[in-house]
């Protein structure tokens, strides 16, 4: 195991007396403290902090952190350092560093900022955008030659920029890095991603805008057609003309015909580059809507104009039409970093096979087949029984798991779970994993399984890169419930496990931001529809998190989607996530290979979901002692689209048509 785990174990043994489980009253004190923090009641928070300090509670660092947030302007360097030394191995220590970094940035103490930033682990990234901006600003102030490129990279990432970033923007503008050309590019990108607040921040920094533009941005965001009708856009300003592009972008998502009409009406006001941008975006939406003219639309656009998303949909359009020569050309022309992603390495290999270049394809497939994901499994099947690098496995020992359980970080997670602070516990777990090697992560996964922290166990086992344990990566809890329901509905149990692993990671209390709940993440409205179909007159929303009830509801809906699509598992999976009507709409007018259907799903969430669920099912079949299907056979062939009507049912998630 890595040195960090060894040191953690040593600290855990030394401080074992400080890592007792939560006292009976600690939960109440923690909740009172949290309320005091949220209401900024510092005296009550101080009292609660002192109580947990006397008890040596594992939860104490959280209360101290809240206290530091409320008193950050009164904190001293020594107080911060004392906390960091006492909590050196915790996630909270990095949060305190971020808190202190922001204060140092605001008062422009750049030497101290760089010193404090250097104390963070190499694998820890600053999550706060304000601190990322301060880091760039510190580099500029201290003459770091890399700072300008880092600042440009941060701006091109398209993140919203808080007030803490104004100093960086000013510094980059003064030295000419943030020139009018880059400013205009960033402004357009902000509009195209519907970040109108960011667009206005950028527009204000230009010498070519006025206050009227800011009002027009808001008008265009609310109603493009009405804003165009009102007119008043200054054609001489590229910032104002970008609003025409924004209108076309907004309309293309909803109605491509309307967007094309708008382009024809206003194209005479646009310069050559602006026309290219408009055409690129219409080509993108044409591809996402599976329009047959998408390929020809992309062919008319200068490829230098294309974004990463547009390049990908250019390739998907060629893939959709099974134009393998064009698939190969587009992937070869892609930016190198994009072409090296597993998706495009796989499809490039497939295109090479069609073009008769089997040796080159096999070389790519051999490397890809060692990777543990959807396209890795497909590559292995395409390659056939060729000897590759043996896969290392690791089984943690009981002693390793026992020692892991003594870590202060683990004791703190146990305490957080006892007060139902699951989100904080998960963050602690993720931070702990970042410092571990493969074997140590599998020890963590084994401990998570023993504790019933199935989602955390899977998370740890999923992070291994070369040494794996697929029993931990693909666990089989609740087997009695799932086997019974699968047999009752006559559906593949491996598929059911694949759905649950992706939906909830086996946490029966899971609830999504849109209200889907339980192991199978069923929406309340869907659950009521199913309960009515099943004749459950006494069903109510409180039953959604009951394991038996949830599994019965979810497997009924899986059977429903499978019947809807005549046993086609890929389409049924897409329907489980995004609804039957969408899954039907995404089929082609001719039969389509299942992998191509999955890759050309317009919504990124559903596209990734389908690939992961099918890969999960592929791995679960042998784990469950079920007949082994190749992934290609499981994917099958998608039949040509028919015009049959499908009953409308609320889906497990809510996907915006504007994605």
Secondary structure, DSSP 8 states (H G I E B T S, - for coil): --HHHHHHHHHHHHTGGG-----TTHHHHHHHHHHHHHTT-HHHHHHHHHHHHHTT-TTHHHHHHHHHHHTGGG--HHHHHHHHHHTTTSHHHHHHHHHHHHHHHHTT-HHHHHHHHHTS-TT-----HHHHHHHHHHHHHTT-TTHHHHHHHHHHTT----GGGHHHHHHHHHTTSS-HHHHHHHHHHHHHTT-HHHHHHHHHT-TT--HHHHHHHHHHHH-HHHHHHH----TT-HHHHHHHHHHHHHHHHH-HHHHHHHHHHHGGGS-HHHHHHHHHHHHHHHHHTT-TTHHHHHHTS-GGG--HHHHHHHHHHHHHTT-HHHHHHHHHHS-HHHHTSHHHHHHHHHHHHHTT-HHHHHHHHHHHTTS-SHHHHHHHHHH-S------EE----HHHHHHHHTSHHHHHHHHHHHTT-HHHHHHHHHHHHHT--HHHHHHHHHHHHHHT-HHHHHHHHHT-SSEE-HHHHT--TTHHHHHHHHHHHT--HHHHHHHHHHHTTT-TT-B-TTS-BTTTTB-HHHHHHHHHHHT-TT--GGGTT-HHHHHHHHHHHHHHHHHHTTT-HHHHHHHHHH-HHHHHHTS-SS-EEHHHHHHT-SSHHHHHHHHHHHHHHHHHHHHTT-----HHHHH-EE-------------SS---TT-
